[in-house]
Amino acid sequence: MAQQHWQRVVSAKTPASFGGGSDATSGSRLELRGVCLSVGGDGAGPTIFCSVAGGPAFAVARPSHARPYCQVRLQLDAEAGEAKFTCVGQGQVLVVGVTTSLALDDDDKG
């Protein structure tokens, strides 16, 4: 299974998404690895939230100037519906992970 680097910059004005049936992500999984404060942020820093298929949003990470990088372990399948990343607070946050194709390789088809 080949992995590809995945990253998005998220702010209060610019959410990011993964999955939801788009051809680019169909049949793939996102393994979120980290969240890093990119620009700005005050006090406690911005909080990154994720919601899947329009469900309730849950907090993923809250980077700050004191702790600009947060290690994250989160897996999202594209087929589960669109995963939307939003930000509450000031600043921009870099969300980083890898995508893996869920399609069977010829070697896996047995």
C-alpha positions as CSV (number, residue, x, y, z in Angstrom):
1,M,0.0,0.0,0.0
2,A,1.5,3.3,-1.1
3,Q,1.3,6.2,1.2
4,Q,1.1,9.9,0.2
5,H,1.8,12.9,2.2
6,W,-1.3,15.0,3.1
7,Q,-1.4,18.4,4.6
8,R,-3.8,21.3,4.8
9,V,-3.7,24.8,6.4
10,V,-6.8,25.4,8.5
11,S,-8.0,28.7,10.0
12,A,-11.3,30.1,11.2
13,K,-12.0,31.3,7.7
14,T,-10.6,28.3,5.7
15,P,-11.8,24.9,6.8
16,A,-10.4,21.7,5.1
17,S,-11.9,18.4,4.2
18,F,-11.1,14.8,3.3
19,G,-13.3,12.2,1.7
20,G,-16.9,12.5,1.0
21,G,-16.9,10.6,-2.3
22,S,-14.6,12.8,-4.3
23,D,-12.7,10.9,-6.9
24,A,-9.4,12.1,-5.5
25,T,-10.0,10.4,-2.1
26,S,-12.3,7.6,-3.0
27,G,-11.1,4.3,-1.6
28,S,-8.5,5.8,0.7
29,R,-7.8,6.3,4.4
30,L,-6.3,9.4,6.1
31,E,-4.0,8.8,9.0
32,L,-3.7,12.1,10.7
33,R,-0.3,12.4,12.4
34,G,0.1,15.9,13.7
35,V,-1.2,19.5,14.1
36,C,1.2,22.4,14.2
37,L,0.6,26.1,14.9
38,S,1.6,27.8,11.6
39,V,0.8,31.5,12.0
40,G,-0.6,33.6,14.8
41,G,-2.6,32.2,17.7
42,D,-3.1,33.9,21.0
43,G,-3.0,32.6,24.5
44,A,-4.2,29.0,24.5
45,G,-4.1,28.9,20.7
46,P,-6.7,27.8,18.2
47,T,-8.5,24.5,18.5
48,I,-8.9,22.1,15.6
49,F,-12.2,20.2,15.4
50,C,-13.2,17.4,13.1
51,S,-16.7,16.2,12.1
52,V,-17.5,13.2,9.9
53,A,-20.5,13.0,7.6
54,G,-22.1,16.0,9.2
55,G,-21.9,14.5,12.7
56,P,-21.0,16.3,15.9
57,A,-17.6,18.0,15.9
58,F,-14.9,16.7,18.3
59,A,-11.7,18.5,19.3
60,V,-8.6,17.0,17.8
61,A,-5.8,19.3,19.0
62,R,-5.0,22.8,20.5
63,P,-1.5,23.9,19.6
64,S,-0.1,27.0,21.3
65,H,3.0,29.1,21.4
66,A,4.2,27.1,24.4
67,R,3.4,23.8,22.6
68,P,3.3,24.5,18.8
69,Y,3.2,20.8,17.7
70,C,0.6,18.3,18.8
71,Q,1.0,14.6,17.9
72,V,-2.3,13.1,16.8
73,R,-3.4,9.6,15.9
74,L,-6.6,9.6,14.0
75,Q,-7.8,7.4,11.1
76,L,-10.5,8.5,8.7
77,D,-11.9,6.4,5.8
78,A,-13.1,8.4,2.8
79,E,-16.1,6.1,2.4
80,A,-17.4,7.0,5.9
81,G,-18.3,10.5,4.5
82,E,-16.6,13.8,4.3
83,A,-14.4,14.7,7.3
84,K,-14.3,18.4,7.8
85,F,-11.6,20.1,9.8
86,T,-12.5,23.5,11.3
87,C,-10.6,25.9,13.6
88,V,-11.9,28.0,16.5
89,G,-9.6,30.8,17.6
90,Q,-7.0,33.0,16.0
91,G,-4.2,31.8,13.8
92,Q,-3.5,29.2,11.1
93,V,-2.8,25.5,11.8
94,L,-1.1,23.0,9.6
95,V,-2.8,19.6,9.7
96,V,-0.5,16.8,8.6
97,G,-1.0,13.1,7.8
98,V,-0.7,10.4,5.2
99,T,-3.2,8.8,2.9
100,T,-3.3,5.1,2.1
101,S,-5.2,3.5,-0.7
102,L,-7.7,0.9,0.6
103,A,-7.9,-0.8,-2.8
104,L,-6.4,-4.2,-3.0
105,D,-3.1,-4.5,-4.8
106,D,-2.5,-7.4,-7.2
107,D,-0.3,-8.9,-4.5
108,D,-3.2,-8.7,-2.0
109,K,-5.8,-10.3,-4.1
110,G,-4.6,-13.9,-3.5
